[in-house]
Amino acid sequence: MRIAILSRNPNLYSTRRLYQAIEKAGHEAMVVDHSLCDLIIEQEGPSIFYKGNKLQNIDAIIPRIGASVTFYGTAVVRQFELMGIFSAVDSQAIVRSRDKLRSLQNLSREGLGMPKTAFTNFSKGGEKHLIERVGGAPLIIKLLEGTQGLGVVLAETRKAGQSVIEAFHGLKARIIVQEFIKEAKGADIRAFVVNGKVVGAMKRQGEEGEFRSNLHRGGKATLIKLSPSERKAALTAAKTMGLAIAGVDMLQSDRGPLILEVNSSPGLEGIEKATGVDVADKIVDYIERSVNKKISKRKIKE
């Protein structure tokens, strides 16, 4: 098979590991910078040109779409799908996962545990009510467009929370307000899901005095064994978002696992180093099975 990794940087750990896993499995790997793809839409059907050449004979793609290029990146993934090429992550699932508010709405509908969350329009004087809706201070304020822990603020008092919300609203920035889970103690869990199975899980602990546990913010990752309820929550969250590959982030709380986010392009470095699991190999195995199944169905129809 010929498998393309959609990535803007071939030197990133995740891109390199996927490339190695594809070659190790006996397939041809290539890295395609999706931001440099030209999409041709015409009566003869969809096609893609990359650096002046028409992309052909590709059997599958692995999207590694950054949040800053979600719109164009998912358009490229969708074009591949329309050309009949298997995508390890569905384009619409990527779009759904990038909309934090919509994600939480969908997860709430499924009855999954999550920190109590509030969202409102830019209403003057509504800050106090918003804070009360999530149980008062301390509270978490998040930019809907934030990534890797950026745009996340801990307000320890009602007054501080009100000031931060007013500032964001003054900038017309969309935010959500969430209850602060004290018992999580600055740690969260990332469960890595591939094709309906949790292939690895790690606990991420923020630095002392830091409530954000993101590895990009200096957090440390260690291997963890999930409880049955945590495993079930991770699998249900990934399924709800329609993601065959996902990083499900959750907090441990007195009332059970609370989902924070479902990531459609989770990094491999932290999870592989913390667990010792070859996650890249698991992803390639999933692609092999999916493409072979697709070919078998096509032969049956013929």
N, C-alpha and C positions, 0 to 999 in steps of 0.2 A: 504493500500500500504506500501511497504518497500522502503524508500528513503535514499540513501547514499549521504552524503556530502563529496566530495573529498577535504580534507584539511589536511595540515601538522601539524596544531595546533588546538586542540579542544577547547582551551581556548580563542581564538580570538573572538572579539565581533561578527563579522559577522557569524562565525561558530556557536556560541552559540545561536544567534537569529534565525538562520535557523532551528537549532535543536528544539528549543522551538516552532516555528511555525508549524513544521511538527507534533510534538506530540500534540499540541493544536488542530490540524485539525483531530486528531484521527488516525494518521498513525504511523508506526514504523520508528524511525530515527536511523541512525548509522553514525559514522564518520570514513572514510577510508583515511589513509595516502597514497596518490597515489605514493609517493616515495618508499614505501615498498611493492608495488604490483609486482608480477611476472606475465608476460604475456606469455601464452602458445599458440603457433600457430602450429596447426597440421591438418591432414586430417579430423579428427572428428569435427573440427571447433575451433574457438577461445575460450579461457577460461582465468580466472584470479584467481591467488592464493594470499591470503593476510595473512601474518603471519602463513604460513603453511597450511591454510585452503582454499578450493575452494569456491569462492564467488558465491552464488546461491540465487534464489528467490528475486532478486532486481528488482523493477519496474521502478525506475528512479534514476538519479544521478544529483547532483548540483556541477559542477566543480568550485573549488576555487583554480585555478592554479597560483602560483606565477611566476613572470617573470624569476626568476633564474632557474626554472625547467620546462620551457615551452616545450622543446623537449620531455622529458619523460612524463610529465603530459598530454600533448595532445595525446601521444601514448596510455596512459591508457584510456583516454576518448574515443578515437577511437575504442579501443578494446571493451569497453562497448557497443558502438553503433553497432559494428559488431555482438555483441551477442543479438541484438534486444532490448536493454534497452534504454529507452528514456533519452536523456541528455538535461538539461535545456539550455545549451549553446553548440552549435555545435563545434566539435573539429577543423574543418577547419576554422571556424570563429575566434576561439582563435588564431590560427596561423597567420591569416591575420591581426588581430588587433595588434599583438605583433611586426609586421614589420612596424615601423613608416613611413618609406618612402613609402612602398607599400600602406599603409592606405591613406596617403595624395594624392598619385597618383589616387587612386580609388575615393576619395572624390572630387578631382579636376575634374575628368571626369564627375561627376554628377552635376557640376556647383555650388557646395556649396562654400560659402564664407570661406576664410581662410587667415591667414597672408601669404604674398608673401614669398615663400620658394625656396631656391637654394641648389643644391647638386652637387658635382663634384668629380672626381677622385683625387688621390694624386698628382696633377700637381704642380710642382715647379713654384712659381711666380703667381699662379692663385688666390691667396687670395684677391687681390685688385678687380679683376673682380667679384668675388663671392659677395663681400660686395656691389659693385655697383648694382648688379642684384636685391638686396632687398632694394635699395633706400638709401644706406649709413648708417652712424651711427646716433643714437644708433641702435644696432642690437642684436638679440638673437642668441646664438650658442648652439646647443643641440647635445649631444651624442645620437646616434640612440638606444643605449642599456640602456639609463638612465631611472630611475623610481622615482616616488614620489618627483620630483623636483631635484634629484641628476643629475649631468652632464649637468646642464643648466646654461649658463653664459650670463650675460648682459655686452656687450662691449659698453661703452659710447662714444668712439672715434674710428675713422677708424684705427688709429695706434694700439689701444688696441685690436680691432677686428682682425686685421692682425696677431698680436702676438699670440693670442689664437688659431686661425685657424692653424697657422704654428706649434704651439706646439702639437695640436691634430693630425695633419697630420704627424708630426715627430714620433708620437707614433703609427702610422697606425690605428688611431681610426676613425671610420666612424661618420661623423657629418652632420647635416643640418644647414643652416643659414636662419634665418627668420627676417622679418621686425619687428621692435618694435612698438607696438600699444600704443602710449602715452596716448590716452584718456581712456584706460582701467584702468589706475591709480592703477596698482598692484592687480587688482581683476579679477576673472573669474567666470563663471557660470558652475555648474554641474547639468545636467538634467539626472534624473534616468529613464530609459525606461524599461518597462516590457511588452512584447507581444504587441508591436505596440502602447503603450500608455505611456505618461509621467506621472509617478505616484508621482513624487516629484521633486522639484528643489531648489537649494540653491546658494547663492552668497558667494564666498570665497574671503576674503580680506586679503592680505599679511600684515605682521607687518610693521610698519613705517620704510621706507628705504629698504624694501624687495620687489622685483618685482615678486617673486614667491608666489603664493597664496595657495600652497598645505598645507593641515592641518598638515601633518607631518613636515612641516617647520615652524609651529607656526601660520598659518593662522586661521582666525575666520570665521565661517559659519553662515549665517542668511537666513531665509526664503525669497524667491523671487517668484513673479508671472511672468511667462514668457510672452513675447509678442507673437503674432501669428507667426511672422517670426522666433523667437527663438525656439518656439515649433516645427514648421515645419522643421527647420534645424536639430534639435535633432533627430526627427523621421526619417528623410531622411538619416542622417548619420548612425544611428543604422541599418536601413534596407540595406543600401549600404554595410555595413560590414557583413551582415547576422547574426546579433546578436539579439536574442530575449530578452536578458537581457544585458543592457549596461549603462555605465556612460559616457555621452557625455559632454566633456569640451569645452567651447567656451568663446570668449571674446566679450564684447560689444564695438562696434566701430562706427565711424561716417558713415560707409557704411553698417552697419547691423551686424548680428552675424557672427563671424569668428571661425570656428572649429579648435580646437587645437589637440584634441585626442579623440579616442573612446575606452573606457576601457572595456575589456571583463570580468573583475573580480572586479567590483567596490565595495568598502567597504560600509557597511550599517550604521556604527556608525554616521558619519557626517550627512548623509542625514536624518536618522531617528530622530536624536536629533534636527536638524535645522527645520524640517518640522512637526514633530509629527506624521508622516505617518508610519504605520506598513508595511514597504516595504517587510520584510520577509514573511508576510502573503500574500502579492500580488504575490510573487514568487511561494509560495506553491499552491496558487489558480490556477496560470498559469500551473503548473505541473499537477495538478488534471485534469484540462480540457483537456490538451494535451494527457495524458495517457488514459483517458476515451474515447477520440475521436479515439485514436489508436486501442483500444479494440473493439469499435463499428465497425470500418472499417474491422477489422479482422473477426468479426462475420458475416458481410455482405458477405465477400468473401467465407466464409465456407458455 
